[in-house]
Amino acid sequence: MKARATLKNARIAPRKVKIVLDLIRGKDVETARAILKYTPKAACEYLIKLLDSAVANAENNLGLSKEELTVSECYVGPGPILKRIQPRAQGRAFRINKRTSVITLVVADE
């Protein structure tokens, strides 16, 4: 049995999230939560809430026990890009891409 939680349009670049997701993939829920709590990355705030949501979905919708859950899948993809302009010298303009992420986290019983 698998429970899923998805966060869409998170205002953080996917490459920054992928670094943290690689740390928790395959771990049990308590270990993954401890890793996220003590890792000094901006993506951890998003992922702690997402992990709690996936665990709550497993408990409430599927009746699974929290102690038996592991992070079976976790992946990130690009969301819509916010395009901004940075003024430069002599009337030129440089584009700034503010990237967003679509993060999916799946927990399953062992």
WOUR-V147040 format. One record per run of one state. SS is the DSSP state (helix for helix, strand for strand, loop for the rest). FROM is the first residue (numbers start at 1). LEN is the number of residues. If there is no record, write none. Layout:
ss->SS from->FROM len->LEN
ss->SS from->FROM len->LEN
This chain:
ss->loop from->1 len->1
ss->strand from->2 len->9
ss->loop from->11 len->3
ss->helix from->14 len->11
ss->loop from->25 len->3
ss->strand from->28 len->1
ss->helix from->29 len->9
ss->loop from->38 len->5
ss->helix from->43 len->20
ss->loop from->63 len->3
ss->helix from->66 len->3
ss->strand from->69 len->10
ss->loop from->79 len->3
ss->strand from->82 len->6
ss->loop from->88 len->1
ss->helix from->89 len->3
ss->loop from->92 len->1
ss->strand from->93 len->6
ss->loop from->99 len->2
ss->strand from->101 len->9
ss->loop from->110 len->1
